[in-house]
Amino acid sequence: MTPVRAAWVEQLEKTVLQAPHPVVIVAHSLGCITSIHMRPEAAAKVCGALLVAPADPERRAILTDFAPVPAAPLPYRSIVVASSNDPYCPIRLAGAYARAWGSDFVRLQNAGHINVDSGYGEWPLGMALLQSLAGQIEG
């Protein structure tokens, strides 16, 4: 109920560093912000990231441990997908994240938080975006 940045980032870094091959991250909401907080050693093992519906930890007191959100370009290709009516992150902020991180930006109209509660199940667009990133490993 009260996420702790150090614990989340540590677990993600451990998983990435233990992978026997380059990694493509698929993250949602606070997971996007967790990914951005990784140290350079772990980020160096990442070849792409699909960052869906990033959270805004500066607006929600329970998430302030994840603030401030780093604004440096990522050392790998990334795609930020955000919705025009996400209740957890204004579309302008998601666009600002994408610009700061050097990410491609995909704006969805009225898609909520892009999750099951917003009516999503299987997501063909998400799979296509993921496949475009996975090609980074094969290439």
Phi and psi in degrees as GROMACS dihedral restraints (atoms count N, CA, C in turn):
[ dihedral_restraints ]
;  ai    aj    ak    al  type     phi  dphi    fc
    3     4     5     6     1  -124.3    20    10
    4     5     6     7     1    90.4    20    10
    6     7     8     9     1   -64.9    20    10
    7     8     9    10     1   142.0    20    10
    9    10    11    12     1  -115.6    20    10
   10    11    12    13     1   118.7    20    10
   12    13    14    15     1   -54.4    20    10
   13    14    15    16     1   -48.2    20    10
   15    16    17    18     1   -57.2    20    10
   16    17    18    19     1   -43.1    20    10
   18    19    20    21     1   -67.6    20    10
   19    20    21    22     1   -43.9    20    10
   21    22    23    24     1   -64.7    20    10
   22    23    24    25     1   -47.8    20    10
   24    25    26    27     1   -65.9    20    10
   25    26    27    28     1   -42.9    20    10
   27    28    29    30     1   -58.2    20    10
   28    29    30    31     1   -44.7    20    10
   30    31    32    33     1   -66.4    20    10
   31    32    33    34     1   -41.3    20    10
   33    34    35    36     1   -64.3    20    10
   34    35    36    37     1   -46.1    20    10
   36    37    38    39     1   -59.9    20    10
   37    38    39    40     1   -43.1    20    10
   39    40    41    42     1   -59.3    20    10
   40    41    42    43     1   -45.7    20    10
   42    43    44    45     1   -63.4    20    10
   43    44    45    46     1   -45.6    20    10
   45    46    47    48     1   -64.0    20    10
   46    47    48    49     1   -46.6    20    10
   48    49    50    51     1   -68.3    20    10
   49    50    51    52     1   -27.0    20    10
   51    52    53    54     1   -82.7    20    10
   52    53    54    55     1   -13.9    20    10
   54    55    56    57     1   -64.4    20    10
   55    56    57    58     1   137.2    20    10
   57    58    59    60     1   -80.6    20    10
   58    59    60    61     1     4.1    20    10
   60    61    62    63     1  -148.7    20    10
   61    62    63    64     1   170.2    20    10
   63    64    65    66     1   -58.1    20    10
   64    65    66    67     1   153.8    20    10
   66    67    68    69     1  -118.0    20    10
   67    68    69    70     1   139.8    20    10
   69    70    71    72     1  -110.0    20    10
   70    71    72    73     1   122.4    20    10
   72    73    74    75     1   -90.2    20    10
   73    74    75    76     1   135.4    20    10
   75    76    77    78     1  -120.3    20    10
   76    77    78    79     1   115.9    20    10
   78    79    80    81     1  -131.7    20    10
   79    80    81    82     1   151.5    20    10
   81    82    83    84     1  -130.4    20    10
   82    83    84    85     1   137.9    20    10
   84    85    86    87     1    57.9    20    10
   85    86    87    88     1  -118.2    20    10
   87    88    89    90     1   -67.5    20    10
   88    89    90    91     1   -22.7    20    10
   90    91    92    93     1   -62.2    20    10
   91    92    93    94     1   -32.5    20    10
   93    94    95    96     1   -62.2    20    10
   94    95    96    97     1   -47.0    20    10
   96    97    98    99     1   -67.7    20    10
   97    98    99   100     1   -37.6    20    10
   99   100   101   102     1   -57.2    20    10
  100   101   102   103     1   -45.8    20    10
  102   103   104   105     1   -59.7    20    10
  103   104   105   106     1   -38.8    20    10
  105   106   107   108     1   -69.8    20    10
  106   107   108   109     1   -25.3    20    10
  108   109   110   111     1   -82.7    20    10
  109   110   111   112     1    -3.1    20    10
  111   112   113   114     1   -61.2    20    10
  112   113   114   115     1   148.2    20    10
  114   115   116   117     1   -71.4    20    10
  115   116   117   118     1   157.0    20    10
  117   118   119   120     1   -55.0    20    10
  118   119   120   121     1   -35.0    20    10
  120   121   122   123     1   -60.5    20    10
  121   122   123   124     1   -41.5    20    10
  123   124   125   126     1   -76.4    20    10
  124   125   126   127     1   -42.7    20    10
  126   127   128   129     1   -60.1    20    10
  127   128   129   130     1   -28.6    20    10
  129   130   131   132     1   -65.4    20    10
  130   131   132   133     1   -21.4    20    10
  132   133   134   135     1   -87.8    20    10
  133   134   135   136     1    -8.7    20    10
  135   136   137   138     1   -90.8    20    10
  136   137   138   139     1   134.3    20    10
  138   139   140   141     1  -111.2    20    10
  139   140   141   142     1    -4.4    20    10
  141   142   143   144     1  -176.0    20    10
  142   143   144   145     1   158.4    20    10
  144   145   146   147     1  -147.1    20    10
  145   146   147   148     1   130.7    20    10
  147   148   149   150     1  -103.0    20    10
  148   149   150   151     1   110.2    20    10
  150   151   152   153     1  -110.9    20    10
  151   152   153   154     1   104.2    20    10
  153   154   155   156     1  -105.8    20    10
  154   155   156   157     1   127.3    20    10
  156   157   158   159     1    52.7    20    10
  157   158   159   160     1    59.3    20    10
  159   160   161   162     1   -57.9    20    10
  160   161   162   163     1   148.3    20    10
  162   163   164   165     1   -83.0    20    10
  163   164   165   166     1   163.0    20    10
  165   166   167   168     1  -115.3    20    10
  166   167   168   169     1    89.1    20    10
  168   169   170   171     1   -68.9    20    10
  169   170   171   172     1   -13.4    20    10
  171   172   173   174     1   -82.0    20    10
  172   173   174   175     1   -13.1    20    10
  174   175   176   177     1  -102.7    20    10
  175   176   177   178     1   -11.2    20    10
  177   178   179   180     1  -120.4    20    10
  178   179   180   181     1   113.9    20    10
  180   181   182   183     1   -53.4    20    10
  181   182   183   184     1   -36.8    20    10
  183   184   185   186     1   -66.7    20    10
  184   185   186   187     1   -18.2    20    10
  186   187   188   189     1  -106.5    20    10
  187   188   189   190     1     4.8    20    10
  189   190   191   192     1   -61.3    20    10
  190   191   192   193     1   -18.9    20    10
  192   193   194   195     1   -63.4    20    10
  193   194   195   196     1   -20.7    20    10
  195   196   197   198     1   -91.5    20    10
  196   197   198   199     1    -2.4    20    10
  198   199   200   201     1   -96.8    20    10
  199   200   201   202     1   153.2    20    10
  201   202   203   204     1   -75.5    20    10
  202   203   204   205     1   156.2    20    10
  204   205   206   207     1   -81.9    20    10
  205   206   207   208     1   125.5    20    10
  207   208   209   210     1   -56.8    20    10
  208   209   210   211     1   143.6    20    10
  210   211   212   213     1  -119.2    20    10
  211   212   213   214     1    21.8    20    10
  213   214   215   216     1   -91.2    20    10
  214   215   216   217     1   151.0    20    10
  216   217   218   219     1   -59.8    20    10
  217   218   219   220     1   141.5    20    10
  219   220   221   222     1   -79.6    20    10
  220   221   222   223     1   147.9    20    10
  222   223   224   225     1   -84.5    20    10
  223   224   225   226     1    17.5    20    10
  225   226   227   228     1  -147.5    20    10
  226   227   228   229     1   163.3    20    10
  228   229   230   231     1   -68.8    20    10
  229   230   231   232     1   139.5    20    10
  231   232   233   234     1  -145.4    20    10
  232   233   234   235     1   154.6    20    10
  234   235   236   237     1  -129.5    20    10
  235   236   237   238     1   125.4    20    10
  237   238   239   240     1  -101.9    20    10
  238   239   240   241     1   127.2    20    10
  240   241   242   243     1  -114.0    20    10
  241   242   243   244     1   126.3    20    10
  243   244   245   246     1  -140.9    20    10
  244   245   246   247     1   160.5    20    10
  246   247   248   249     1  -110.6    20    10
  247   248   249   250     1   146.9    20    10
  249   250   251   252     1   -65.8    20    10
  250   251   252   253     1   -18.3    20    10
  252   253   254   255     1  -129.6    20    10
  253   254   255   256     1    34.0    20    10
  255   256   257   258     1   -67.1    20    10
  256   257   258   259     1   123.2    20    10
  258   259   260   261     1   -72.0    20    10
  259   260   261   262     1   -11.3    20    10
  261   262   263   264     1  -107.1    20    10
  262   263   264   265     1    -5.6    20    10
  264   265   266   267     1  -162.4    20    10
  265   266   267   268     1   116.2    20    10
  267   268   269   270     1   -60.1    20    10
  268   269   270   271     1   144.4    20    10
  270   271   272   273     1   -58.4    20    10
  271   272   273   274     1   -35.8    20    10
  273   274   275   276     1   -63.7    20    10
  274   275   276   277     1   -37.7    20    10
  276   277   278   279     1   -69.1    20    10
  277   278   279   280     1   -42.1    20    10
  279   280   281   282     1   -60.0    20    10
  280   281   282   283     1   -40.5    20    10
  282   283   284   285     1   -64.4    20    10
  283   284   285   286     1   -38.0    20    10
  285   286   287   288     1   -66.2    20    10
  286   287   288   289     1   -40.4    20    10
  288   289   290   291     1   -57.5    20    10
  289   290   291   292     1   -49.8    20    10
  291   292   293   294     1   -57.9    20    10
  292   293   294   295     1   -44.5    20    10
  294   295   296   297     1   -63.1    20    10
  295   296   297   298     1   -45.5    20    10
  297   298   299   300     1   -64.4    20    10
  298   299   300   301     1   -37.4    20    10
  300   301   302   303     1   -85.9    20    10
  301   302   303   304     1    -7.5    20    10
  303   304   305   306     1    73.6    20    10
  304   305   306   307     1    28.1    20    10
  306   307   308   309     1   -91.1    20    10
  307   308   309   310     1   151.7    20    10
  309   310   311   312     1   -68.0    20    10
  310   311   312   313     1   151.2    20    10
  312   313   314   315     1  -125.6    20    10
  313   314   315   316     1   125.2    20    10
  315   316   317   318     1  -115.9    20    10
  316   317   318   319     1   117.6    20    10
  318   319   320   321     1  -101.8    20    10
  319   320   321   322     1   124.7    20    10
  321   322   323   324     1  -104.0    20    10
  322   323   324   325     1   140.0    20    10
  324   325   326   327     1   -87.5    20    10
  325   326   327   328     1   123.1    20    10
  327   328   329   330     1    51.4    20    10
  328   329   330   331     1    49.4    20    10
  330   331   332   333     1  -103.1    20    10
  331   332   333   334     1     8.4    20    10
  333   334   335   336     1    60.1    20    10
  334   335   336   337     1  -137.5    20    10
  336   337   338   339     1   -92.7    20    10
  337   338   339   340     1    13.7    20    10
  339   340   341   342     1    51.6    20    10
  340   341   342   343     1    56.2    20    10
  342   343   344   345     1  -144.3    20    10
  343   344   345   346     1  -175.8    20    10
  345   346   347   348     1   -59.3    20    10
  346   347   348   349     1   -41.2    20    10
  348   349   350   351     1   -62.6    20    10
  349   350   351   352     1   -22.8    20    10
  351   352   353   354     1   -91.1    20    10
  352   353   354   355     1     5.1    20    10
  354   355   356   357     1    98.1    20    10
  355   356   357   358     1     9.0    20    10
  357   358   359   360     1   -91.2    20    10
  358   359   360   361     1   140.6    20    10
  360   361   362   363     1  -127.8    20    10
  361   362   363   364     1  -117.0    20    10
  363   364   365   366     1   -62.8    20    10
  364   365   366   367     1   143.2    20    10
  366   367   368   369     1  -133.4    20    10
  367   368   369   370     1    90.5    20    10
  369   370   371   372     1   -57.0    20    10
  370   371   372   373     1   -39.2    20    10
  372   373   374   375     1   -62.6    20    10
  373   374   375   376     1   -44.0    20    10
  375   376   377   378     1   -60.6    20    10
  376   377   378   379     1   -41.4    20    10
  378   379   380   381     1   -64.7    20    10
  379   380   381   382     1   -39.9    20    10
  381   382   383   384     1   -65.5    20    10
  382   383   384   385     1   -41.5    20    10
  384   385   386   387     1   -64.0    20    10
  385   386   387   388     1   -42.3    20    10
  387   388   389   390     1   -61.9    20    10
  388   389   390   391     1   -43.6    20    10
  390   391   392   393     1   -61.7    20    10
  391   392   393   394     1   -35.9    20    10
  393   394   395   396     1   -65.5    20    10
  394   395   396   397     1   -33.3    20    10
  396   397   398   399     1   -77.6    20    10
  397   398   399   400     1   -39.1    20    10
  399   400   401   402     1   -62.1    20    10
  400   401   402   403     1   -28.1    20    10
  402   403   404   405     1   -61.0    20    10
  403   404   405   406     1   -21.2    20    10
  405   406   407   408     1   -64.7    20    10
  406   407   408   409     1   -32.9    20    10
  408   409   410   411     1   -71.8    20    10
  409   410   411   412     1   -48.4    20    10
  411   412   413   414     1   -65.0    20    10
  412   413   414   415     1   -35.1    20    10
